């Protein structure tokens, strides 16, 4: 098979469902979905919350 035709088929998603190339495309998409967060930093973590101002964060003083 012509490699250029195969790549063109992947780009335009022309393969029938259940064919080998269709399964390859779906596998690549699923690998990206599940492995990309491990490799790519999407910076989508929620911001750190500040403690409530009414709570005391000081430690008790020790007197001798």
C-alpha positions as CSV (number, residue, x, y, z in Angstrom):
1,X,0.0,0.0,0.0
2,X,1.2,3.5,-0.7
3,X,2.4,5.3,2.5
4,X,1.1,8.7,1.3
5,X,-2.3,7.2,0.6
6,X,-2.3,5.6,4.1
7,X,-1.4,8.9,5.8
8,X,-4.0,10.7,3.8
9,X,-6.6,8.1,4.8
10,X,-5.7,8.7,8.5
11,X,-6.0,12.5,8.1
12,X,-9.4,12.3,6.4
13,X,-10.6,9.3,8.5
14,X,-11.7,7.4,5.4
15,X,-11.3,3.8,6.7
16,X,-14.2,1.6,7.4
17,X,-15.2,0.9,11.0
18,X,-13.6,-2.4,12.2
19,X,-10.7,-2.2,9.7
20,X,-7.1,-2.4,10.9
21,X,-6.4,1.2,10.2
22,X,-9.6,2.4,11.9
23,X,-8.5,0.4,15.0
24,X,-5.0,2.0,14.8
25,X,-6.5,5.5,14.7
26,X,-8.8,4.8,17.7
27,X,-5.9,3.3,19.7
28,X,-3.7,6.4,19.0
29,X,-6.6,8.7,20.1
30,X,-7.1,6.7,23.3
31,X,-3.4,6.6,24.1
32,X,-3.3,10.4,23.8
33,X,-6.3,10.9,26.0
34,X,-4.9,8.7,28.8
35,X,-1.2,9.4,28.5
36,X,-1.1,13.1,27.6
37,X,-1.8,14.3,31.2
38,X,1.2,12.3,32.4
39,X,3.5,14.0,29.9
40,X,2.0,17.4,29.1
41,X,1.5,20.0,31.9
42,X,-1.9,21.4,31.1
43,X,-1.7,23.8,34.1
44,X,-5.3,23.0,35.0
45,X,-4.9,22.5,38.7
46,X,-7.2,24.6,40.9
47,X,-5.6,27.5,42.7
48,X,-4.4,26.9,46.3
49,X,-6.9,28.2,48.8
50,X,-5.8,30.6,51.5
51,X,-6.8,29.7,55.1
52,X,-9.8,31.5,56.5
53,X,-8.8,34.8,58.1
54,X,-10.6,34.0,61.4
55,X,-8.5,30.9,62.1
56,X,-5.3,31.3,64.1
57,X,-2.1,29.9,62.5
58,X,0.2,30.9,65.3
59,X,1.7,28.2,67.5
60,X,1.4,28.5,71.3
61,X,4.3,30.1,73.0
62,X,6.3,28.0,75.4
63,X,7.3,29.8,78.6
64,X,10.0,28.5,80.9
